[in-house]
Amino acid sequence: GAEFASGGLALTLRDLARLGETLRCEGCLHGRQIIPASFAAALSKGGDRRLFAEGRFAQSMPGWSYGNGFYALHD
């Protein structure tokens, strides 16, 4: 019942696992397309690494990017 601000995910571990499985399966969960496959692919690709390297987190998060509301590690 409380408001949530400043980003992040407010969910249980089980829900996080479901989200991960849905993204792993290109947006499908139990045979249903829950998230558009194009969005799941964009999350897997990550954001523009050059823009992230110039930002304030560049030193503390090398090898990462930010796009579509998610951070992505490129290793």
All heavy atoms as a GROMACS GRO file, in nm:
protein
  562
    1GLY      N    1   0.078  -0.120   0.000
    1GLY     CA    2   0.000   0.000   0.000
    1GLY      C    3   0.083   0.127   0.000
    1GLY      O    4   0.028   0.234   0.005
    2ALA      N    5   0.215   0.116  -0.001
    2ALA     CA    6   0.300   0.235   0.002
    2ALA      C    7   0.347   0.270  -0.139
    2ALA      O    8   0.364   0.183  -0.222
    2ALA     CB    9   0.420   0.213   0.093
    3GLU      N   10   0.369   0.398  -0.161
    3GLU     CA   11   0.421   0.441  -0.290
    3GLU      C   12   0.567   0.401  -0.304
    3GLU      O   13   0.638   0.387  -0.206
    3GLU     CB   14   0.408   0.592  -0.304
    3GLU     CG   15   0.265   0.637  -0.311
    3GLU     CD   16   0.256   0.786  -0.330
    3GLU    OE1   17   0.354   0.849  -0.371
    3GLU    OE2   18   0.148   0.840  -0.303
    4PHE      N   19   0.610   0.385  -0.428
    4PHE     CA   20   0.749   0.346  -0.455
    4PHE      C   21   0.805   0.443  -0.557
    4PHE      O   22   0.745   0.464  -0.662
    4PHE     CB   23   0.754   0.203  -0.509
    4PHE     CG   24   0.892   0.149  -0.529
    4PHE    CD1   25   0.970   0.112  -0.421
    4PHE    CD2   26   0.945   0.138  -0.656
    4PHE    CE1   27   1.097   0.064  -0.439
    4PHE    CE2   28   1.072   0.090  -0.674
    4PHE     CZ   29   1.149   0.053  -0.565
    5ALA      N   30   0.917   0.505  -0.526
    5ALA     CA   31   0.976   0.605  -0.616
    5ALA      C   32   1.125   0.580  -0.633
    5ALA      O   33   1.185   0.501  -0.561
    5ALA     CB   34   0.952   0.744  -0.560
    6SER      N   35   1.184   0.646  -0.728
    6SER     CA   36   1.328   0.645  -0.754
    6SER      C   37   1.376   0.517  -0.821
    6SER      O   38   1.493   0.483  -0.811
    6SER     CB   39   1.408   0.669  -0.626
    6SER     OG   40   1.378   0.795  -0.574
    7GLY      N   41   1.290   0.446  -0.888
    7GLY     CA   42   1.333   0.331  -0.966
    7GLY      C   43   1.361   0.207  -0.883
    7GLY      O   44   1.336   0.202  -0.764
    8GLY      N   45   1.413   0.106  -0.949
    8GLY     CA   46   1.438  -0.021  -0.883
    8GLY      C   47   1.321  -0.115  -0.900
    8GLY      O   48   1.221  -0.082  -0.964
    9LEU      N   49   1.334  -0.232  -0.844
    9LEU     CA   50   1.227  -0.331  -0.851
    9LEU      C   51   1.185  -0.367  -0.710
    9LEU      O   52   1.268  -0.397  -0.625
    9LEU     CB   53   1.276  -0.459  -0.921
    9LEU     CG   54   1.313  -0.447  -1.068
    9LEU    CD1   55   1.374  -0.577  -1.119
    9LEU    CD2   56   1.192  -0.411  -1.151
   10ALA      N   57   1.056  -0.364  -0.684
   10ALA     CA   58   1.002  -0.406  -0.555
   10ALA      C   59   0.926  -0.536  -0.581
   10ALA      O   60   0.813  -0.534  -0.629
   10ALA     CB   61   0.910  -0.300  -0.497
   11LEU      N   62   0.992  -0.649  -0.555
   11LEU     CA   63   0.930  -0.778  -0.583
   11LEU      C   64   0.991  -0.887  -0.495
   11LEU      O   65   1.091  -0.866  -0.430
   11LEU     CB   66   0.945  -0.814  -0.731
   11LEU     CG   67   1.078  -0.787  -0.802
   11LEU    CD1   68   1.185  -0.885  -0.767
   11LEU    CD2   69   1.055  -0.784  -0.949
   12THR      N   70   0.926  -1.001  -0.493
   12THR     CA   71   0.976  -1.114  -0.416
   12THR      C   72   1.081  -1.189  -0.498
   12THR      O   73   1.091  -1.170  -0.620
   12THR     CB   74   0.863  -1.212  -0.380
   12THR    OG1   75   0.813  -1.269  -0.500
   12THR    CG2   76   0.751  -1.141  -0.303
   13LEU      N   77   1.156  -1.274  -0.434
   13LEU     CA   78   1.257  -1.354  -0.503
   13LEU      C   79   1.192  -1.443  -0.609
   13LEU      O   80   1.244  -1.457  -0.720
   13LEU     CB   81   1.336  -1.439  -0.403
   13LEU     CG   82   1.450  -1.519  -0.459
   13LEU    CD1   83   1.552  -1.428  -0.527
   13LEU    CD2   84   1.517  -1.598  -0.348
   14ARG      N   85   1.076  -1.498  -0.579
   14ARG     CA   86   1.004  -1.582  -0.676
   14ARG      C   87   0.964  -1.501  -0.799
   14ARG      O   88   0.978  -1.547  -0.913
   14ARG     CB   89   0.881  -1.644  -0.611
   14ARG     CG   90   0.803  -1.734  -0.707
   14ARG     CD   91   0.686  -1.802  -0.642
   14ARG     NE   92   0.595  -1.703  -0.586
   14ARG     CZ   93   0.493  -1.731  -0.507
   14ARG    NH1   94   0.468  -1.854  -0.472
   14ARG    NH2   95   0.415  -1.637  -0.461
   15ASP      N   96   0.916  -1.379  -0.778
   15ASP     CA   97   0.879  -1.294  -0.891
   15ASP      C   98   1.001  -1.253  -0.972
   15ASP      O   99   0.994  -1.244  -1.095
   15ASP     CB  100   0.803  -1.171  -0.844
   15ASP     CG  101   0.664  -1.203  -0.793
   15ASP    OD1  102   0.611  -1.310  -0.829
   15ASP    OD2  103   0.608  -1.122  -0.716
   16LEU      N  104   1.114  -1.228  -0.906
   16LEU     CA  105   1.236  -1.197  -0.977
   16LEU      C  106   1.280  -1.314  -1.065
   16LEU      O  107   1.321  -1.296  -1.179
   16LEU     CB  108   1.348  -1.160  -0.879
   16LEU     CG  109   1.483  -1.128  -0.941
   16LEU    CD1  110   1.474  -1.010  -1.036
   16LEU    CD2  111   1.585  -1.100  -0.831
   17ALA      N  112   1.266  -1.437  -1.012
   17ALA     CA  113   1.299  -1.556  -1.090
   17ALA      C  114   1.205  -1.569  -1.212
   17ALA      O  115   1.249  -1.605  -1.321
   17ALA     CB  116   1.290  -1.681  -1.004
   18ARG      N  117   1.078  -1.538  -1.193
   18ARG     CA  118   0.984  -1.542  -1.305
   18ARG      C  119   1.020  -1.439  -1.411
   18ARG      O  120   1.013  -1.467  -1.531
   18ARG     CB  121   0.842  -1.517  -1.256
   18ARG     CG  122   0.782  -1.632  -1.181
   18ARG     CD  123   0.644  -1.596  -1.133
   18ARG     NE  124   0.584  -1.708  -1.062
   18ARG     CZ  125   0.490  -1.695  -0.972
   18ARG    NH1  126   0.442  -1.576  -0.941
   18ARG    NH2  127   0.441  -1.801  -0.911
   19LEU      N  128   1.059  -1.320  -1.370
   19LEU     CA  129   1.101  -1.218  -1.464
   19LEU      C  130   1.224  -1.264  -1.540
   19LEU      O  131   1.230  -1.251  -1.663
   19LEU     CB  132   1.129  -1.086  -1.392
   19LEU     CG  133   1.187  -0.975  -1.479
   19LEU    CD1  134   1.090  -0.937  -1.590
   19LEU    CD2  135   1.222  -0.854  -1.393
   20GLY      N  136   1.322  -1.318  -1.469
   20GLY     CA  137   1.443  -1.368  -1.534
   20GLY      C  138   1.413  -1.478  -1.634
   20GLY      O  139   1.467  -1.480  -1.745
   21GLU      N  140   1.326  -1.569  -1.597
   21GLU     CA  141   1.288  -1.678  -1.688
   21GLU      C  142   1.213  -1.624  -1.810
   21GLU      O  143   1.234  -1.670  -1.922
   21GLU     CB  144   1.202  -1.782  -1.614
   21GLU     CG  145   1.157  -1.898  -1.699
   21GLU     CD  146   1.270  -1.990  -1.745
   21GLU    OE1  147   1.386  -1.971  -1.703
   21GLU    OE2  148   1.242  -2.080  -1.825
   22THR      N  149   1.127  -1.527  -1.789
   22THR     CA  150   1.055  -1.466  -1.900
   22THR      C  151   1.150  -1.399  -1.997
   22THR      O  152   1.138  -1.414  -2.120
   22THR     CB  153   0.951  -1.365  -1.847
   22THR    OG1  154   0.862  -1.432  -1.759
   22THR    CG2  155   0.871  -1.304  -1.961
   23LEU      N  156   1.250  -1.326  -1.945
   23LEU     CA  157   1.347  -1.261  -2.032
   23LEU      C  158   1.436  -1.364  -2.101
   23LEU      O  159   1.469  -1.349  -2.218
   23LEU     CB  160   1.431  -1.162  -1.952
   23LEU     CG  161   1.354  -1.042  -1.897
   23LEU    CD1  162   1.444  -0.957  -1.809
   23LEU    CD2  163   1.293  -0.961  -2.010
   24ARG      N  164   1.471  -1.471  -2.030
   24ARG     CA  165   1.553  -1.577  -2.090
   24ARG      C  166   1.480  -1.644  -2.206
   24ARG      O  167   1.541  -1.682  -2.306
   24ARG     CB  168   1.589  -1.682  -1.984
   24ARG     CG  169   1.686  -1.789  -2.033
   24ARG     CD  170   1.707  -1.896  -1.928
   24ARG     NE  171   1.593  -1.984  -1.916
   24ARG     CZ  172   1.565  -2.085  -2.000
   24ARG    NH1  173   1.643  -2.109  -2.103
   24ARG    NH2  174   1.460  -2.161  -1.981
   25CYS      N  175   1.349  -1.654  -2.195
   25CYS     CA  176   1.267  -1.718  -2.297
   25CYS      C  177   1.210  -1.617  -2.396
   25CYS      O  178   1.102  -1.639  -2.454
   25CYS     CB  179   1.154  -1.797  -2.231
   25CYS     SG  180   1.213  -1.936  -2.132
   26GLU      N  181   1.281  -1.506  -2.416
   26GLU     CA  182   1.244  -1.403  -2.514
   26GLU      C  183   1.103  -1.348  -2.493
   26GLU      O  184   1.029  -1.325  -2.588
   26GLU     CB  185   1.262  -1.457  -2.656
   26GLU     CG  186   1.405  -1.498  -2.684
   26GLU     CD  187   1.423  -1.562  -2.820
   26GLU    OE1  188   1.323  -1.598  -2.884
   26GLU    OE2  189   1.539  -1.574  -2.861
   27GLY      N  190   1.065  -1.329  -2.368
   27GLY     CA  191   0.937  -1.268  -2.336
   27GLY      C  192   0.823  -1.364  -2.314
   27GLY      O  193   0.712  -1.320  -2.283
   28CYS      N  194   0.847  -1.494  -2.328
   28CYS     CA  195   0.741  -1.593  -2.310
   28CYS      C  196   0.744  -1.652  -2.169
   28CYS      O  197   0.850  -1.675  -2.113
   28CYS     CB  198   0.756  -1.707  -2.410
   28CYS     SG  199   0.715  -1.660  -2.577
   29LEU      N  200   0.628  -1.678  -2.114
   29LEU     CA  201   0.615  -1.745  -1.985
   29LEU      C  202   0.500  -1.844  -1.996
   29LEU      O  203   0.387  -1.805  -2.030
   29LEU     CB  204   0.590  -1.645  -1.873
   29LEU     CG  205   0.582  -1.702  -1.733
   29LEU    CD1  206   0.716  -1.764  -1.691
   29LEU    CD2  207   0.542  -1.596  -1.633
   30HIS      N  208   0.528  -1.971  -1.973
   30HIS     CA  209   0.427  -2.077  -1.981
   30HIS      C  210   0.356  -2.077  -2.117
   30HIS      O  211   0.235  -2.094  -2.126
   30HIS     CB  212   0.325  -2.066  -1.869
   30HIS     CG  213   0.384  -2.066  -1.732
   30HIS    ND1  214   0.460  -2.171  -1.683
   30HIS    CD2  215   0.382  -1.974  -1.634
   30HIS    CE1  216   0.500  -2.143  -1.561
   30HIS    NE2  217   0.454  -2.023  -1.529
   31GLY      N  218   0.434  -2.054  -2.224
   31GLY     CA  219   0.380  -2.059  -2.359
   31GLY      C  220   0.307  -1.935  -2.404
   31GLY      O  221   0.254  -1.931  -2.515
   32ARG      N  222   0.302  -1.831  -2.320
   32ARG     CA  223   0.233  -1.706  -2.357
   32ARG      C  224   0.336  -1.595  -2.371
   32ARG      O  225   0.426  -1.583  -2.290
   32ARG     CB  226   0.132  -1.666  -2.250
   32ARG     CG  227   0.012  -1.757  -2.245
   32ARG     CD  228  -0.091  -1.713  -2.142
   32ARG     NE  229  -0.119  -1.570  -2.149
   32ARG     CZ  230  -0.147  -1.495  -2.041
   32ARG    NH1  231  -0.150  -1.549  -1.921
   32ARG    NH2  232  -0.171  -1.367  -2.055
   33GLN      N  233   0.319  -1.511  -2.472
   33GLN     CA  234   0.407  -1.396  -2.492
   33GLN      C  235   0.363  -1.287  -2.395
   33GLN      O  236   0.262  -1.222  -2.413
   33GLN     CB  237   0.399  -1.346  -2.637
   33GLN     CG  238   0.505  -1.246  -2.673
   33GLN     CD  239   0.642  -1.311  -2.688
   33GLN    OE1  240   0.652  -1.422  -2.739
   33GLN    NE2  241   0.744  -1.243  -2.642
   34ILE      N  242   0.442  -1.267  -2.288
   34ILE     CA  243   0.409  -1.170  -2.183
   34ILE      C  244   0.472  -1.034  -2.213
   34ILE      O  245   0.412  -0.930  -2.191
   34ILE     CB  246   0.458  -1.221  -2.045
   34ILE    CG1  247   0.401  -1.359  -2.014
   34ILE    CG2  248   0.427  -1.122  -1.935
   34ILE    CD1  249   0.252  -1.364  -2.002
   35ILE      N  250   0.597  -1.037  -2.258
   35ILE     CA  251   0.675  -0.918  -2.291
   35ILE      C  252   0.708  -0.928  -2.440
   35ILE      O  253   0.746  -1.035  -2.486
   35ILE     CB  254   0.805  -0.911  -2.208
   35ILE    CG1  255   0.772  -0.903  -2.060
   35ILE    CG2  256   0.892  -0.794  -2.250
   35ILE    CD1  257   0.894  -0.917  -1.970
   36PRO      N  258   0.696  -0.820  -2.515
   36PRO     CA  259   0.733  -0.828  -2.657
   36PRO      C  260   0.876  -0.879  -2.674
   36PRO      O  261   0.967  -0.838  -2.602
   36PRO     CB  262   0.720  -0.684  -2.707
   36PRO     CG  263   0.623  -0.620  -2.613
   36PRO     CD  264   0.647  -0.685  -2.480
   37ALA      N  265   0.895  -0.970  -2.767
   37ALA     CA  266   1.027  -1.030  -2.790
   37ALA      C  267   1.130  -0.923  -2.823
   37ALA      O  268   1.246  -0.933  -2.783
   37ALA     CB  269   1.020  -1.134  -2.901
   38SER      N  270   1.088  -0.818  -2.893
   38SER     CA  271   1.181  -0.711  -2.929
   38SER      C  272   1.232  -0.638  -2.805
   38SER      O  273   1.349  -0.599  -2.799
   38SER     CB  274   1.114  -0.612  -3.024
   38SER     OG  275   0.999  -0.555  -2.964
   39PHE      N  276   1.146  -0.621  -2.704
   39PHE     CA  277   1.189  -0.556  -2.580
   39PHE      C  278   1.284  -0.645  -2.502
   39PHE      O  279   1.385  -0.599  -2.449
   39PHE     CB  280   1.069  -0.518  -2.494
   39PHE     CG  281   1.107  -0.441  -2.370
   39PHE    CD1  282   1.145  -0.309  -2.378
   39PHE    CD2  283   1.104  -0.503  -2.246
   39PHE    CE1  284   1.181  -0.238  -2.264
   39PHE    CE2  285   1.140  -0.434  -2.132
   39PHE     CZ  286   1.179  -0.301  -2.141
   40ALA      N  287   1.255  -0.774  -2.495
   40ALA     CA  288   1.344  -0.868  -2.426
   40ALA      C  289   1.480  -0.871  -2.494
   40ALA      O  290   1.584  -0.874  -2.427
   40ALA     CB  291   1.282  -1.008  -2.424
   41ALA      N  292   1.484  -0.866  -2.627
   41ALA     CA  293   1.610  -0.864  -2.700
   41ALA      C  294   1.686  -0.735  -2.674
   41ALA      O  295   1.809  -0.736  -2.658
   41ALA     CB  296   1.585  -0.881  -2.849
   42ALA      N  297   1.615  -0.623  -2.666
   42ALA     CA  298   1.679  -0.495  -2.638
   42ALA      C  299   1.740  -0.495  -2.498
   42ALA      O  300   1.849  -0.439  -2.477
   42ALA     CB  301   1.579  -0.381  -2.653
   43LEU      N  302   1.674  -0.558  -2.401
   43LEU     CA  303   1.730  -0.566  -2.267
   43LEU      C  304   1.857  -0.650  -2.267
   43LEU      O  305   1.955  -0.618  -2.199
   43LEU     CB  306   1.629  -0.626  -2.169
   43LEU     CG  307   1.512  -0.537  -2.130
   43LEU    CD1  308   1.423  -0.611  -2.031
   43LEU    CD2  309   1.557  -0.405  -2.074
   44SER      N  310   1.857  -0.759  -2.341
   44SER     CA  311   1.975  -0.845  -2.349
   44SER      C  312   2.092  -0.773  -2.413
   44SER      O  313   2.207  -0.794  -2.375
   44SER     CB  314   1.943  -0.971  -2.429
   44SER     OG  315   1.846  -1.047  -2.364
   45LYS      N  316   2.063  -0.690  -2.510
   45LYS     CA  317   2.168  -0.615  -2.579
   45LYS      C  318   2.230  -0.509  -2.489
   45LYS      O  319   2.349  -0.481  -2.496
   45LYS     CB  320   2.109  -0.550  -2.704
   45LYS     CG  321   2.207  -0.471  -2.786
   45LYS     CD  322   2.140  -0.409  -2.905
   45LYS     CE  323   2.236  -0.316  -2.978
   45LYS     NZ  324   2.167  -0.239  -3.080
   46GLY      N  325   2.151  -0.450  -2.401
   46GLY     CA  326   2.199  -0.344  -2.314
   46GLY      C  327   2.192  -0.208  -2.384
   46GLY      O  328   2.142  -0.196  -2.494
   47GLY      N  329   2.245  -0.108  -2.316
   47GLY     CA  330   2.243   0.028  -2.369
   47GLY      C  331   2.372   0.064  -2.439
   47GLY      O  332   2.458  -0.021  -2.464
   48ASP      N  333   2.386   0.190  -2.469
   48ASP     CA  334   2.506   0.242  -2.536
   48ASP      C  335   2.621   0.246  -2.437
   48ASP      O  336   2.619   0.323  -2.340
   48ASP     CB  337   2.477   0.381  -2.592
   48ASP     CG  338   2.589   0.434  -2.679
   48ASP    OD1  339   2.703   0.387  -2.666
   48ASP    OD2  340   2.562   0.523  -2.761
   49ARG      N  341   2.721   0.165  -2.458
   49ARG     CA  342   2.834   0.155  -2.365
   49ARG      C  343   2.915   0.284  -2.360
   49ARG      O  344   2.969   0.321  -2.258
   49ARG     CB  345   2.925   0.040  -2.404
   49ARG     CG  346   2.856  -0.094  -2.395
   49ARG     CD  347   2.949  -0.204  -2.436
   49ARG     NE  348   2.873  -0.322  -2.471
   49ARG     CZ  349   2.927  -0.436  -2.501
   49ARG    NH1  350   3.057  -0.452  -2.502
   49ARG    NH2  351   2.851  -0.539  -2.533
   50ARG      N  352   2.923   0.354  -2.472
   50ARG     CA  353   3.000   0.480  -2.475
   50ARG      C  354   2.936   0.585  -2.386
   50ARG      O  355   3.005   0.655  -2.312
   50ARG     CB  356   3.012   0.532  -2.617
   50ARG     CG  357   3.102   0.446  -2.705
   50ARG     CD  358   3.099   0.494  -2.848
   50ARG     NE  359   2.961   0.478  -2.897
   50ARG     CZ  360   2.902   0.560  -2.982
   50ARG    NH1  361   2.965   0.663  -3.030
   50ARG    NH2  362   2.779   0.537  -3.023
   51LEU      N  363   2.805   0.597  -2.391
   51LEU     CA  364   2.736   0.694  -2.307
   51LEU      C  365   2.753   0.661  -2.160
   51LEU      O  366   2.771   0.749  -2.077
   51LEU     CB  367   2.587   0.702  -2.343
   51LEU     CG  368   2.554   0.761  -2.478
   51LEU    CD1  369   2.404   0.753  -2.503
   51LEU    CD2  370   2.602   0.904  -2.487
   52PHE      N  371   2.746   0.533  -2.125
   52PHE     CA  372   2.760   0.492  -1.986
   52PHE      C  373   2.902   0.519  -1.938
   52PHE      O  374   2.923   0.558  -1.825
   52PHE     CB  375   2.725   0.344  -1.970
   52PHE     CG  376   2.710   0.303  -1.825
   52PHE    CD1  377   2.592   0.330  -1.757
   52PHE    CD2  378   2.812   0.240  -1.759
   52PHE    CE1  379   2.577   0.294  -1.625
   52PHE    CE2  380   2.798   0.202  -1.627
   52PHE     CZ  381   2.680   0.230  -1.560
   53ALA      N  382   3.000   0.497  -2.025
   53ALA     CA  383   3.141   0.517  -1.988
   53ALA      C  384   3.171   0.662  -1.955
   53ALA      O  385   3.265   0.692  -1.883
   53ALA     CB  386   3.233   0.468  -2.100
   54GLU      N  387   3.090   0.754  -2.008
   54GLU     CA  388   3.110   0.896  -1.982
   54GLU      C  389   3.031   0.945  -1.862
   54GLU      O  390   3.047   1.058  -1.819
   54GLU     CB  391   3.070   0.976  -2.106
   54GLU     CG  392   3.152   0.942  -2.228
   54GLU     CD  393   3.092   0.998  -2.356
   54GLU    OE1  394   2.988   1.065  -2.349
   54GLU    OE2  395   3.150   0.973  -2.463
   55GLY      N  396   2.944   0.863  -1.806
   55GLY     CA  397   2.857   0.905  -1.697
   55GLY      C  398   2.921   0.893  -1.560
   55GLY      O  399   3.038   0.858  -1.544
   56ARG      N  400   2.841   0.919  -1.458
   56ARG     CA  401   2.893   0.923  -1.321
   56ARG      C  402   2.925   0.786  -1.263
   56ARG      O  403   2.994   0.777  -1.164
   56ARG     CB  404   2.795   0.997  -1.231
   56ARG     CG  405   2.659   0.932  -1.222
   56ARG     CD  406   2.566   1.014  -1.137
   56ARG     NE  407   2.432   0.962  -1.148
   56ARG     CZ  408   2.342   0.974  -1.055
   56ARG    NH1  409   2.371   1.038  -0.946
   56ARG    NH2  410   2.222   0.925  -1.072
   57PHE      N  411   2.873   0.677  -1.320
   57PHE     CA  412   2.900   0.543  -1.268
   57PHE      C  413   3.015   0.474  -1.342
   57PHE      O  414   3.046   0.358  -1.314
   57PHE     CB  415   2.776   0.454  -1.277
   57PHE     CG  416   2.662   0.502  -1.192
   57PHE    CD1  417   2.544   0.545  -1.249
   57PHE    CD2  418   2.675   0.505  -1.055
   57PHE    CE1  419   2.440   0.589  -1.171
   57PHE    CE2  420   2.570   0.548  -0.974
   57PHE     CZ  421   2.452   0.592  -1.032
   58ALA      N  422   3.076   0.540  -1.435
   58ALA     CA  423   3.177   0.477  -1.522
   58ALA      C  424   3.290   0.414  -1.441
   58ALA      O  425   3.335   0.304  -1.472
   58ALA     CB  426   3.233   0.579  -1.620
   59GLN      N  427   3.338   0.480  -1.338
   59GLN     CA  428   3.451   0.428  -1.261
   59GLN      C  429   3.410   0.312  -1.171
   59GLN      O  430   3.487   0.217  -1.153
   59GLN     CB  431   3.513   0.541  -1.176
   59GLN     CG  432   3.568   0.655  -1.258
   59GLN     CD  433   3.678   0.611  -1.352
   59GLN    OE1  434   3.763   0.530  -1.316
   59GLN    NE2  435   3.675   0.661  -1.474
   60SER      N  436   3.292   0.318  -1.114
   60SER     CA  437   3.251   0.214  -1.020
   60SER      C  438   3.184   0.094  -1.086
   60SER      O  439   3.170  -0.011  -1.023
   60SER     CB  440   3.157   0.273  -0.915
   60SER     OG  441   3.041   0.325  -0.977
   61MET      N  442   3.144   0.107  -1.212
   61MET     CA  443   3.075  -0.002  -1.281
   61MET      C  444   3.132  -0.022  -1.421
   61MET      O  445   3.060  -0.012  -1.521
   61MET     CB  446   2.924   0.027  -1.288
   61MET     CG  447   2.856   0.035  -1.153
   61MET     SD  448   2.683   0.085  -1.162
   61MET     CE  449   2.608  -0.054  -1.244
   62PRO      N  450   3.261  -0.054  -1.432
   62PRO     CA  451   3.318  -0.075  -1.565
   62PRO      C  452   3.257  -0.198  -1.633
   62PRO      O  453   3.228  -0.298  -1.569
   62PRO     CB  454   3.467  -0.094  -1.538
   62PRO     CG  455   3.474  -0.143  -1.398
   62PRO     CD  456   3.359  -0.078  -1.326
   63GLY      N  457   3.236  -0.188  -1.763
   63GLY     CA  458   3.179  -0.300  -1.839
   63GLY      C  459   3.028  -0.304  -1.838
   63GLY      O  460   2.968  -0.398  -1.890
   64TRP      N  461   2.962  -0.204  -1.780
   64TRP     CA  462   2.816  -0.200  -1.772
   64TRP      C  463   2.761  -0.100  -1.871
   64TRP      O  464   2.831  -0.013  -1.922
   64TRP     CB  465   2.771  -0.160  -1.632
   64TRP     CG  466   2.794  -0.263  -1.528
   64TRP    CD1  467   2.913  -0.296  -1.469
   64TRP    CD2  468   2.697  -0.347  -1.468
   64TRP    NE1  469   2.894  -0.394  -1.377
   64TRP    CE2  470   2.763  -0.428  -1.373
   64TRP    CE3  471   2.560  -0.361  -1.483
   64TRP    CZ2  472   2.697  -0.522  -1.296
   64TRP    CZ3  473   2.493  -0.455  -1.405
   64TRP    CH2  474   2.562  -0.534  -1.314
   65SER      N  475   2.632  -0.108  -1.898
   65SER     CA  476   2.560  -0.007  -1.975
   65SER      C  477   2.420   0.007  -1.915
   65SER      O  478   2.379  -0.074  -1.831
   65SER     CB  479   2.552  -0.045  -2.122
   65SER     OG  480   2.466  -0.156  -2.140
   66TYR      N  481   2.349   0.109  -1.957
   66TYR     CA  482   2.214   0.134  -1.908
   66TYR      C  483   2.123   0.163  -2.027
   66TYR      O  484   2.156   0.245  -2.112
   66TYR     CB  485   2.212   0.255  -1.814
   66TYR     CG  486   2.076   0.286  -1.756
   66TYR    CD1  487   2.028   0.213  -1.647
   66TYR    CD2  488   1.995   0.383  -1.811
   66TYR    CE1  489   1.904   0.240  -1.594
   66TYR    CE2  490   1.870   0.410  -1.759
   66TYR     CZ  491   1.825   0.338  -1.650
   66TYR     OH  492   1.700   0.364  -1.598
   67GLY      N  493   2.012   0.094  -2.033
   67GLY     CA  494   1.914   0.117  -2.140
   67GLY      C  495   1.780   0.056  -2.106
   67GLY      O  496   1.773  -0.048  -2.038
   68ASN      N  497   1.673   0.120  -2.147
   68ASN     CA  498   1.536   0.070  -2.124
   68ASN      C  499   1.504   0.047  -1.977
   68ASN      O  500   1.427  -0.043  -1.942
   68ASN     CB  501   1.512  -0.059  -2.203
   68ASN     CG  502   1.520  -0.039  -2.352
   68ASN    OD1  503   1.462   0.055  -2.404
   68ASN    ND2  504   1.595  -0.123  -2.420
   69GLY      N  505   1.568   0.124  -1.890
   69GLY     CA  506   1.538   0.112  -1.747
   69GLY      C  507   1.614   0.003  -1.675
   69GLY      O  508   1.588  -0.023  -1.558
   70PHE      N  509   1.709  -0.063  -1.741
   70PHE     CA  510   1.784  -0.171  -1.680
   70PHE      C  511   1.934  -0.152  -1.702
   70PHE      O  512   1.976  -0.104  -1.806
   70PHE     CB  513   1.745  -0.307  -1.741
   70PHE     CG  514   1.611  -0.357  -1.697
   70PHE    CD1  515   1.496  -0.314  -1.760
   70PHE    CD2  516   1.599  -0.447  -1.593
   70PHE    CE1  517   1.372  -0.359  -1.721
   70PHE    CE2  518   1.476  -0.494  -1.554
   70PHE     CZ  519   1.361  -0.449  -1.618
   71TYR      N  520   2.013  -0.192  -1.604
   71TYR     CA  521   2.158  -0.199  -1.620
   71TYR      C  522   2.195  -0.334  -1.678
   71TYR      O  523   2.132  -0.435  -1.645
   71TYR     CB  524   2.230  -0.182  -1.484
   71TYR     CG  525   2.222  -0.042  -1.430
   71TYR    CD1  526   2.122  -0.005  -1.342
   71TYR    CD2  527   2.313   0.054  -1.469
   71TYR    CE1  528   2.114   0.123  -1.292
   71TYR    CE2  529   2.306   0.184  -1.420
   71TYR     CZ  530   2.206   0.217  -1.332
   71TYR     OH  531   2.199   0.345  -1.284
   72ALA      N  532   2.296  -0.338  -1.764
   72ALA     CA  533   2.340  -0.463  -1.826
   72ALA      C  534   2.491  -0.475  -1.812
   72ALA      O  535   2.565  -0.377  -1.833
   72ALA     CB  536   2.302  -0.466  -1.973
   73LEU      N  537   2.538  -0.593  -1.774
   73LEU     CA  538   2.681  -0.621  -1.762
   73LEU      C  539   2.727  -0.690  -1.890
   73LEU      O  540   2.668  -0.788  -1.934
   73LEU     CB  541   2.710  -0.711  -1.643
   73LEU     CG  542   2.854  -0.757  -1.626
   73LEU    CD1  543   2.947  -0.637  -1.609
   73LEU    CD2  544   2.866  -0.849  -1.507
   74HIS      N  545   2.832  -0.637  -1.950
   74HIS     CA  546   2.889  -0.693  -2.074
   74HIS      C  547   3.022  -0.757  -2.038
   74HIS      O  548   3.122  -0.690  -2.028
   74HIS     CB  549   2.907  -0.583  -2.179
   74HIS     CG  550   2.783  -0.506  -2.206
   74HIS    ND1  551   2.684  -0.553  -2.290
   74HIS    CD2  552   2.737  -0.388  -2.158
   74HIS    CE1  553   2.585  -0.464  -2.294
   74HIS    NE2  554   2.615  -0.365  -2.215
   75ASP      N  555   3.021  -0.888  -2.018
   75ASP     CA  556   3.147  -0.956  -1.985
   75ASP      C  557   3.173  -1.071  -2.080
   75ASP      O  558   3.097  -1.109  -2.159
   75ASP     CB  559   3.146  -1.009  -1.843
   75ASP     CG  560   3.032  -1.104  -1.813
   75ASP    OD1  561   2.942  -1.122  -1.896
   75ASP    OD2  562   3.033  -1.160  -1.704
   0.00000   0.00000   0.00000
